[in-house]
Amino acid sequence: MAPTVASTDTPSMPERTGTCPNCKQGDLITISLAVSDRDLTFTTCHLCESKWWYQAGELVPLSSVIDLVVKK
């Protein structure tokens, strides 16, 4: 699946356009993928490299994503 570029004003809304909520300067890159039959979205700032994971539109910790991958 090809990555899509999207930006956001807040980490809870990865589909919105805008700038990084942490550095206020970087553009966000958002990649959607399926892991263990779950739809996940990874968002990172191109400038400061802040990262977020979402499941069903909700922010989830990296440990939850790792658990999904390990269980597979």
Sequence and secondary structure as in RCSB ss.txt:
>XXXX:A:sequence
MAPTVASTDTPSMPERTGTCPNCKQGDLITISLAVSDRDLTFTTCHLCESKWWYQAGELVPLSSVIDLVVKK
>XXXX:A:secstr
   EE   SSTT TTS S  TTTSS  EEEEEEEETTEEEEEEEETTT  EEEEETTEEE HHHHHHHHHH 
